[in-house]
Amino acid sequence: MRTKFLLLASTIILLVSIAIAAHTITPTSYSTNETIQTTFNISINNTNAEQTANITSVNITLPSTFTFTAGTNGSNATASLFTNASNTLSWTNTTGYIINGSETMLFWFNATASTPGSYNISVSTTNITGSYASNITVEINDTTATTATFGTIPINAYNSSSPNVTFGLKCTDADSSPDTIQLWGNWSGTWTANNTNSSPVNNTFSNISITGLSDGTYKWAIYCNDSASNSDWTNTNRTLIIDTTNPTASASCIPRDLRNGEPTTCTCSGTDATSGVSTRTATSTPNTASLSGTQTYTCIVTDYAGNSASATATYVVTDGGGSSSSSSGDSTTFWTAGTHAVTNEQFQNSFTREISVKQRFKIQINSQDHHVGVTGITATTATIEIASDPQTATLSIGDERKFEVTDDNYYDIFVKLNSITNNKANITIKSINELITEQSIIEEKTKENTAIEYNNTATTPSSKTYLWTTGIIVAIVIVVILIIYPKKKKSKK
């Protein structure tokens, strides 16, 4: 009984040792890069010394993300047949053996891994005692850089009226490993990362919000860094403008006091320190012939961030009939002295000519016809009308004036009264494009008031002037009488 037990135990130990030590695989691990073709050279040592335990087949199974390179397989076990099916490489010899007892043979092939990660290559051998399997660990390194991408918010050069902004960001990485997404910007004058978001990449956008930004212009970009230390910046920086302040608006009407039928020129202007003025919207200036009393002109200015401000100006229309110098409008029946067409080149370079009352120049601005004419002349002043939307101004000799006719808050026409000779005004006109400001409005108004006052003084003599004139005439008469009278007395003798 004891002898049988010892024999059974020996048999079990022998079989276990055969099963455990059927083969030895080297190497047991590999490390290579993604998308790079790698040569795998595997040695297999048959640890069974018994002739009946010779290895008759070797199977090497690759992970599904590996691609075997056809024609690169080989082995120094010459008596073998190679086949490949479903990523399993097989060397077999059904009539003999591939590896005999205690012999080491080499098996090699090329393969490429497409996706980073940790994988196992399975190696199995078969002999008379059965099949035995081992794994070779393969680490595929991530060498593909992650891609940083702007989201749809905010767009480049975005103007925000809020100090709180949400940014859309995305990092794209082939291996779907956790990525670090950072929003960078010159938030306080120097480039810093404002926030960090780490999450698995499945080509989805992340949102990072910033609050409490001050008014100003900022640059921002996106930085991505994956677990393999591959990194990427967005190709360009984007601009963000924070503007929480309303613009300034200004409205004025010149002249402010007028009679029925007389025109007034109302101007809508505004400024914005951060994002700039986007639009200026104003109420139209109607024909004053049917108006009386105080009228209101409203100007609304909106900046590019959507902030807005408004201002109003008033002008007073007195019921008393229109004046002959400003009621002509664009009627051709008034301009009986003729219309002279000025070429675009002449208008651009400056054009000078003498014209009389009821004579005008025809010019073009933005393909639209406009006129500059003289409606009245005194010894020292000329009244100028700009049409088609009539504007009038009184100019003293040497005066320069600017007029806006295209509703874009820029002066378009320059007019200068050079001289007045023989009841004709020598006038220079020129095309300009100058921004209308509060200061320029004041200057134009001051010139108008000065010219009108000077004209009134020149054409309305004071009582002292009459006295001086009368005295001079009387003195002249007395001198003539004193000279003539003695001569007559002598002739009588």
C-alpha positions in Angstrom: 0.0 0.0 0.0 2.8 2.4 0.9 4.6 1.6 -2.4 1.5 2.4 -4.5 1.0 5.7 -2.7 4.6 6.8 -3.3 4.3 5.8 -7.0 1.1 7.9 -7.3 2.6 10.9 -5.6 5.7 10.7 -7.9 3.5 10.6 -11.0 1.5 13.6 -9.9 4.6 15.6 -9.1 6.0 14.7 -12.5 2.9 15.7 -14.4 2.6 19.0 -12.4 6.3 19.8 -13.1 5.7 19.1 -16.8 2.6 21.4 -16.9 4.2 24.2 -15.1 7.5 24.1 -17.0 6.3 23.2 -20.5 8.0 26.3 -22.0 9.8 29.5 -21.2 9.0 32.7 -23.1 11.4 35.7 -23.5 11.1 38.6 -23.4 8.1 39.0 -21.2 7.5 42.7 -22.0 7.9 45.2 -24.8 7.6 49.0 -25.1 7.0 50.7 -28.4 5.3 53.8 -29.9 1.9 54.0 -31.6 1.7 53.8 -35.4 5.3 52.6 -35.5 6.1 49.2 -37.1 7.9 47.1 -34.5 9.8 43.9 -34.9 8.8 41.4 -32.2 11.5 38.6 -31.7 10.3 35.9 -29.3 12.3 33.0 -28.0 10.6 29.8 -26.8 12.4 27.2 -24.7 11.0 23.8 -24.4 11.6 22.8 -20.8 10.4 19.2 -21.2 13.4 16.9 -21.8 11.3 13.9 -22.7 11.4 13.1 -26.5 7.7 12.5 -26.4 7.1 16.1 -25.1 8.5 17.8 -28.3 6.5 21.0 -29.2 4.5 20.5 -32.4 2.8 23.9 -32.8 3.3 27.6 -31.7 0.5 30.1 -31.8 1.0 33.9 -31.2 -2.2 35.9 -30.9 -2.0 39.7 -31.3 -4.5 42.2 -29.8 -7.2 43.5 -32.1 -5.6 47.0 -32.4 -2.4 45.4 -33.7 -1.8 44.9 -37.4 0.5 42.1 -38.6 2.8 43.1 -41.5 2.5 40.3 -44.1 5.7 38.6 -45.2 7.7 39.7 -42.1 7.2 36.4 -40.2 10.2 34.0 -39.7 11.6 31.3 -37.4 14.8 29.3 -37.1 12.6 26.2 -36.6 12.9 25.1 -40.2 10.5 22.2 -40.1 7.3 24.3 -39.7 4.4 25.6 -41.7 3.3 29.2 -41.1 -0.3 30.4 -41.3 -2.1 33.6 -40.2 -5.8 33.9 -39.4 -7.7 36.5 -37.3 -4.5 38.1 -35.9 -3.2 34.6 -34.8 0.2 33.7 -36.2 0.8 29.8 -36.2 3.8 27.7 -36.8 3.0 23.9 -37.0 4.5 20.5 -37.8 2.0 17.6 -37.5 4.4 14.9 -38.7 7.4 15.8 -36.5 8.2 18.6 -34.1 9.1 22.3 -34.1 11.0 22.4 -30.8 12.4 19.2 -29.3 13.2 18.6 -25.6 15.3 21.3 -23.9 15.7 23.2 -27.2 15.2 27.0 -27.8 13.8 28.4 -31.0 13.2 32.0 -32.2 10.0 33.3 -33.8 9.7 36.9 -35.2 7.3 39.2 -37.0 6.5 42.8 -37.5 3.3 44.5 -36.3 1.9 48.0 -35.8 -0.3 49.2 -32.9 -2.7 52.0 -33.7 -3.9 52.9 -30.2 -1.8 53.8 -27.1 -2.3 51.6 -24.0 -1.2 48.4 -22.3 -1.8 45.1 -24.2 -1.0 41.4 -24.0 0.4 39.2 -26.7 -0.6 35.6 -26.0 1.9 32.8 -26.8 0.8 29.2 -26.6 2.6 25.9 -27.4 1.3 22.4 -27.8 3.0 19.0 -27.1 1.9 15.6 -26.2 1.1 16.7 -22.6 -1.2 19.5 -23.7 -1.2 23.2 -24.6 0.5 25.9 -22.5 0.0 29.7 -22.7 2.0 32.8 -21.6 1.5 36.5 -22.0 4.0 39.2 -23.2 3.0 42.6 -21.9 3.3 45.4 -24.6 3.1 49.0 -23.6 2.1 51.2 -26.6 3.3 54.8 -26.0 1.1 57.8 -26.9 3.1 60.0 -29.3 0.2 61.9 -31.0 -0.2 65.4 -29.7 -3.6 66.5 -28.4 -5.3 69.2 -30.4 -6.6 72.4 -28.8 -9.7 73.8 -30.4 -11.8 77.0 -29.9 -15.4 76.5 -29.2 -18.2 78.6 -30.7 -18.4 81.0 -27.7 -17.2 83.6 -27.6 -16.5 84.4 -31.2 -13.3 86.3 -32.1 -13.4 90.1 -31.4 -16.6 89.6 -29.3 -18.0 92.7 -27.6 -19.6 91.9 -24.3 -21.7 94.2 -22.2 -21.3 91.8 -19.2 -18.2 91.3 -17.1 -19.0 87.6 -16.9 -18.1 85.5 -19.9 -18.3 81.7 -20.7 -15.6 80.2 -22.9 -16.0 77.0 -25.0 -12.9 74.8 -25.2 -12.0 71.4 -26.6 -9.1 69.0 -26.5 -9.0 66.2 -29.1 -6.8 63.1 -28.4 -6.7 59.8 -30.2 -6.2 57.6 -27.1 -9.1 59.1 -25.1 -6.9 59.5 -22.0 -7.6 62.3 -19.4 -6.5 65.7 -20.8 -5.9 68.9 -19.0 -7.7 71.9 -20.6 -6.5 75.4 -19.6 -7.9 78.8 -20.6 -5.1 81.3 -20.8 -5.4 85.1 -21.2 -3.9 88.5 -20.3 -6.6 88.9 -17.6 -4.5 91.2 -15.4 -1.9 92.4 -17.9 0.2 89.2 -18.0 -0.5 85.8 -19.5 -1.8 83.3 -16.9 -4.0 80.2 -16.8 -7.4 81.2 -15.4 -8.9 77.8 -14.9 -8.1 74.1 -15.3 -10.5 71.3 -16.4 -9.4 67.7 -16.5 -11.8 65.2 -18.0 -11.9 62.2 -20.5 -11.9 63.3 -24.1 -14.7 62.1 -26.3 -14.5 65.1 -28.7 -16.8 67.2 -26.4 -16.5 70.8 -25.4 -15.9 72.1 -21.9 -17.1 75.4 -20.6 -15.0 77.6 -18.4 -16.5 80.9 -17.0 -14.7 84.0 -15.9 -16.5 86.7 -13.8 -15.8 90.2 -12.8 -13.7 91.3 -15.8 -13.0 95.0 -16.0 -13.7 97.0 -19.1 -10.9 96.6 -21.7 -9.5 94.4 -24.5 -8.2 90.9 -23.7 -6.4 88.2 -25.6 -7.1 84.5 -24.8 -6.1 81.1 -26.0 -6.4 77.4 -25.2 -3.8 74.9 -23.9 -4.1 71.1 -23.8 -1.8 68.6 -22.2 -2.5 64.8 -22.2 -1.4 62.1 -19.8 1.6 61.3 -22.0 2.8 64.9 -21.7 1.8 65.7 -25.3 0.6 69.3 -25.5 -0.9 71.8 -28.0 -1.9 75.5 -28.1 -4.5 77.0 -30.4 -2.9 78.4 -33.5 -4.0 82.0 -32.8 -5.2 84.1 -30.0 -8.7 85.5 -29.8 -9.8 88.9 -28.8 -12.4 89.8 -26.2 -13.7 93.3 -25.5 -15.5 93.9 -22.2 -17.6 97.1 -22.4 -20.1 97.7 -19.6 -20.2 101.5 -19.9 -22.8 103.4 -21.9 -21.5 105.6 -24.7 -22.0 109.4 -24.6 -24.5 111.0 -26.9 -24.8 114.6 -28.0 -27.5 116.4 -30.0 -27.6 120.0 -31.4 -29.6 122.1 -33.8 -28.3 125.2 -35.6 -29.8 127.7 -35.8 -32.0 127.1 -32.7 -34.4 130.0 -33.3 -36.0 130.3 -36.8 -39.1 131.3 -38.6 -41.6 129.2 -40.5 -39.9 127.7 -43.6 -36.4 128.4 -42.4 -34.2 125.2 -42.1 -32.2 124.1 -39.1 -29.3 121.6 -39.2 -29.5 119.0 -36.4 -26.5 116.8 -35.6 -26.4 113.5 -33.7 -22.9 112.6 -32.4 -21.4 110.3 -29.8 -18.3 108.6 -28.5 -17.4 105.4 -26.8 -14.1 104.7 -25.1 -13.9 100.9 -25.3 -15.8 99.1 -28.0 -16.6 102.1 -30.2 -19.8 103.6 -31.6 -21.8 101.2 -33.7 -24.8 103.2 -34.7 -26.3 106.7 -34.3 -30.0 107.0 -34.8 -31.8 110.3 -34.8 -35.3 111.7 -35.4 -35.6 113.4 -38.8 -35.7 117.2 -39.1 -39.1 118.0 -40.7 -40.0 120.9 -43.0 -40.5 123.8 -40.6 -43.1 125.6 -42.8 -45.9 123.9 -41.0 -44.4 124.0 -37.5 -44.5 126.5 -34.6 -43.2 126.4 -31.1 -40.4 124.3 -29.5 -39.5 121.2 -31.4 -37.4 118.2 -30.0 -34.6 116.4 -31.8 -33.5 113.0 -30.3 -30.2 111.3 -30.8 -29.6 107.7 -29.8 -26.0 106.3 -29.8 -25.3 102.5 -29.5 -21.8 100.9 -29.0 -20.7 97.6 -30.4 -21.4 95.9 -27.0 -25.0 96.9 -27.2 -24.9 99.7 -24.6 -26.8 102.9 -25.6 -27.3 106.5 -24.6 -29.6 109.3 -25.8 -29.5 113.1 -25.9 -32.0 115.7 -27.1 -31.8 119.1 -28.6 -34.6 121.7 -29.1 -35.2 124.4 -31.7 -37.9 127.1 -31.7 -40.0 127.8 -34.8 -41.7 131.3 -34.8 -44.8 131.8 -36.8 -43.9 134.7 -39.0 -43.3 133.5 -42.5 -40.1 132.3 -44.2 -37.2 134.5 -45.3 -36.3 134.9 -48.9 -32.8 133.8 -48.3 -33.6 130.3 -47.0 -36.9 129.3 -48.6 -35.4 128.3 -52.0 -34.7 124.7 -51.1 -33.8 122.7 -54.2 -36.4 124.5 -56.5 -34.9 125.2 -59.9 -37.2 128.2 -60.3 -35.3 130.2 -57.7 -31.8 129.7 -59.3 -32.5 131.9 -62.2 -28.8 133.0 -62.5 -27.8 129.4 -63.4 -26.2 126.2 -62.1 -22.5 125.4 -62.7 -21.6 121.7 -62.6 -18.3 121.0 -60.7 -16.5 117.9 -61.7 -15.6 115.3 -59.0 -11.9 116.0 -59.5 -12.4 119.7 -59.1 -14.5 119.1 -56.0 -11.8 116.8 -54.5 -8.9 119.2 -55.2 -10.7 122.5 -54.3 -12.7 124.7 -56.7 -12.9 128.5 -56.6 -15.2 130.8 -58.7 -17.3 134.0 -58.5 -21.1 133.5 -58.3 -23.9 135.9 -57.9 -27.2 135.8 -56.0 -29.5 133.0 -57.3 -26.5 131.1 -58.8 -25.2 127.8 -57.5 -22.7 125.0 -57.9 -23.7 121.4 -58.5 -21.6 118.7 -56.9 -21.8 114.9 -56.3 -21.2 113.1 -52.9 -21.5 109.3 -52.9 -23.2 109.5 -56.3 -25.9 111.9 -55.0 -26.4 115.4 -56.4 -26.0 118.3 -54.0 -25.9 122.1 -54.5 -24.0 125.1 -53.0 -25.6 128.4 -53.9 -25.8 132.1 -52.9 -29.2 133.4 -51.8 -28.1 136.8 -50.6 -25.1 139.2 -50.7 -24.2 142.4 -48.7 -21.0 144.4 -48.9 -19.4 142.2 -46.3 -21.4 138.9 -46.1 -22.9 136.2 -48.2 -25.7 133.9 -47.4 -25.0 130.3 -48.5 -27.5 127.5 -49.0 -26.5 123.8 -49.1 -29.2 121.5 -50.6 -30.9 119.0 -51.2 -31.8 119.0 -47.5 -31.5 122.8 -47.2 -29.0 124.2 -44.8 -28.2 128.0 -44.7 -25.2 129.9 -43.3 -24.1 133.5 -43.2 -20.4 134.0 -44.0 -18.3 137.1 -43.5 -15.4 137.7 -45.9 -12.7 135.1 -45.0 -15.1 132.8 -43.1 -14.8 129.0 -43.6 -17.7 126.7 -42.9 -18.3 122.9 -42.9 -21.5 121.1 -43.8 -22.8 117.5 -43.3 -25.2 116.1 -45.9 -24.8 112.2 -45.7 -26.1 111.5 -42.2 -22.9 109.8 -41.1 -21.7 112.3 -38.5 -18.8 113.5 -40.7 -18.6 116.9 -42.4 -18.7 116.5 -46.2 -18.4 120.0 -47.7 -16.0 122.9 -47.0 -17.0 126.4 -48.1 -14.9 129.6 -47.8 -16.0 133.2 -48.7 -12.8 134.7 -50.2 -14.1 138.1 -51.2 -17.1 140.1 -52.5 -16.7 142.3 -55.6 -19.4 143.9 -57.8 -22.2 142.1 -55.9 -20.5 138.7 -56.6 -19.1 136.3 -54.0 -15.8 134.6 -54.7 -16.3 131.2 -53.1 -14.1 128.1 -52.7 -15.6 124.7 -52.2 -13.9 121.4 -51.4 -14.8 117.8 -50.5 -13.8 116.8 -46.9 -14.4 113.9 -44.5 -14.0 115.3 -41.0 -15.6 113.9 -37.8 -18.2 116.2 -36.2 -17.4 116.8 -32.6 -19.0 118.9 -29.8 -16.2 121.4 -30.2 -16.7 121.7 -34.0 -20.4 122.3 -33.5 -19.7 125.1 -31.1 -17.1 126.6 -33.5 -19.6 126.6 -36.4 -22.3 128.1 -34.3 -20.0 130.8 -33.1 -19.0 131.7 -36.7 -22.6 131.9 -37.7 -23.6 134.2 -34.8 -20.6 136.4 -35.4 -21.4 136.8 -39.1 -25.0 137.5 -38.5 -24.2 140.1 -35.8 -21.6 141.7 -38.1 -24.1 141.8 -41.0 -26.7 143.5 -38.8 -24.2 146.1 -37.6 -23.0 146.9 -41.1 -26.5 147.3 -42.5 -28.2 149.1 -39.6 -26.4 152.3 -38.8 -26.6 153.7 -35.2 -28.0 157.1 -34.3 -24.4 158.3 -33.8 -23.5 157.3 -37.3 -26.4 159.3 -38.7 -25.4 162.3 -36.7 -21.8 162.1 -37.9 -22.9 161.6 -41.5 -25.3 164.6 -41.3 -22.7 166.8 -39.7 -20.1 166.1 -42.4 -22.6 166.9 -45.1 -23.6 170.2 -43.5 -19.9 171.1 -43.1 -19.3 170.4 -46.8 -22.2 172.6 -47.8 -21.1 175.5 -45.6 -17.6 175.4 -47.1 -18.9 175.4 -50.6 -21.2 178.4 -49.9 -18.3 180.4 -48.3 -16.2 179.8 -51.4 -18.8 180.6 -54.0 -20.6 183.6 -52.3 -17.6 186.0 -52.2 -16.9 185.4 -55.9 -20.4 186.3 -56.8 -20.2 189.6 -54.8 -16.9 190.6 -56.6 -18.4 189.9 -60.0 -21.3 192.4 -59.3 -18.9 195.3 -58.7 
